[in-house]
Amino acid sequence: MTDFHRRQVHRRQVHRRQVVRGLCSGLAAALLAPARLAFAAGTIPIDDKSVLIVVDVQNCFLPGGSLAVKDGDQVVPIINGIAKKFAHVVLTQDWHTPGHVSFASAHAGKAPFEVVKLPYGDQVLWPDHCVQGTPGAEISKDIAIPQAELIVHKGFHKDMDSYSAFLEADHKTPTGLGGYLKERGLTRVFVAGLATDFCVAWTAMDAEHAGFETFVIEDASRGIDNRGSLAAAWSAMEKAGVKRIKSDDLAP
């Protein structure tokens, strides 16, 4: 690994530690969420080099699911609406094995939202969710994006988590999405979905670090916001160069 790549990995790890640190300590609640960049409504163009990545709008993360994100269902009509502007759409899907290492149930004496040390770093423990082939892992039936070109499964290695659609949690094992987008000549990434402070944030930061101009559509995303993790995630995304926008900033 070259010095340049070592620096890039270190930057990603620092940004992610901000989010995990906020979850663990509760101090991130004191962070001021960065001010949203000011864009005039309807001024951000969507062109043939733009792709919308819809992150993990799955039943487990919706009301009634095992890891429900508050108001997670409210992103569905917004995502369906903005997806009509994009010729290129990618969906992601958490796709865990039974007994996955990220599940609190796989660690004796541990409870959801505790943090443990694993070979690839700090791991937040979650309730069992999005187990391969179960109804909870299915993408919401209300997502209506018939032109979606690809579904990326992530987190399918039993001993490693993957919040990001681009890299596994070790920050170096690629999912292949970056290569797919680059080979197709796509250069601008717009991210929406669940949850803002984890899979959306990590996907956006990795997209930016991979050389894509990256935007997170705030009102088309929702966060878990446990102990200040949402504010920490927005701060980390801003430092990474990710742009924070609203759906009405997109050109018609």
HELIX and SHEET records of a PDB file:
HELIX    1   1 ASP A    3  SER A   25  1                                  23    
HELIX    2   2 LEU A   27  ALA A   30  5                                   4    
HELIX    3   3 ASN A   59  PHE A   61  5                                   3    
HELIX    4   4 GLY A   72  GLN A   74  5                                   3    
HELIX    5   5 VAL A   75  ALA A   83  1                                   9    
HELIX    6   6 ALA A  104  ALA A  106  5                                   3    
HELIX    7   7 PRO A  135  ALA A  137  5                                   3    
HELIX    8   8 LEU A  177  GLU A  183  1                                   7    
HELIX    9   9 THR A  196  VAL A  200  3                                   5    
HELIX   10  10 ALA A  201  HIS A  209  1                                   9    
HELIX   11  11 SER A  229  ALA A  240  1                                  12    
HELIX   12  12 SER A  247  ASP A  249  5                                   3    
SHEET    1   A 6 LEU A 150  LYS A 154  0                                        
SHEET    2   A 6 VAL A  89  ASP A  94  1                                        
SHEET    3   A 6 SER A  50  VAL A  55  1                                        
SHEET    4   A 6 ARG A 188  LEU A 194  1                                        
SHEET    5   A 6 GLU A 213  ARG A 222  1                                        
SHEET    6   A 6 LYS A 243  ILE A 245  1                                        
SHEET    1   B 2 VAL A 115  LEU A 118  0                                        
SHEET    2   B 2 GLY A 121  VAL A 124 -1                                        
END                                                                             
